[in-house]
Amino acid sequence: MNDAQSAVSAEQQREMLRLMQTIRRFEERASADFLGGDIYGVVHCYIGEEATAVGVCSALTREDKIISTHRG
């Protein structure tokens, strides 16, 4: 086990995985709906980048401030 793994409990790791899977399912659905003509405009898929969002957001505190871009 490396230092990063030991800093995050097994329960936190499971929750992070659950969040990544939730994001993936949403992205897959949004992509399918866009391709099916149910979403108009542009869809910027985040597939393959779920760990970035979960990792960054899991390190945020209530005092942190963030802004979003089109891939937010």
ChimeraX attribute file (.defattr): number of C-alpha atoms within 10 A of each C-alpha:
attribute: neighborCount
match mode: 1-to-1
recipient: residues
	/A:1	5
	/A:2	6
	/A:3	7
	/A:4	8
	/A:5	10
	/A:6	9
	/A:7	9
	/A:8	12
	/A:9	11
	/A:10	11
	/A:11	9
	/A:12	12
	/A:13	12
	/A:14	12
	/A:15	14
	/A:16	20
	/A:17	15
	/A:18	13
	/A:19	16
	/A:20	21
	/A:21	14
	/A:22	13
	/A:23	20
	/A:24	18
	/A:25	13
	/A:26	15
	/A:27	19
	/A:28	15
	/A:29	12
	/A:30	17
	/A:31	20
	/A:32	13
	/A:33	14
	/A:34	15
	/A:35	12
	/A:36	10
	/A:37	10
	/A:38	11
	/A:39	13
	/A:40	10
	/A:41	7
	/A:42	8
	/A:43	15
	/A:44	11
	/A:45	14
	/A:46	17
	/A:47	15
	/A:48	11
	/A:49	12
	/A:50	18
	/A:51	16
	/A:52	12
	/A:53	15
	/A:54	17
	/A:55	12
	/A:56	9
	/A:57	13
	/A:58	12
	/A:59	8
	/A:60	11
	/A:61	8
	/A:62	5
	/A:63	5
	/A:64	8
	/A:65	7
	/A:66	6
	/A:67	5
	/A:68	6
	/A:69	5
	/A:70	6
	/A:71	8
	/A:72	8
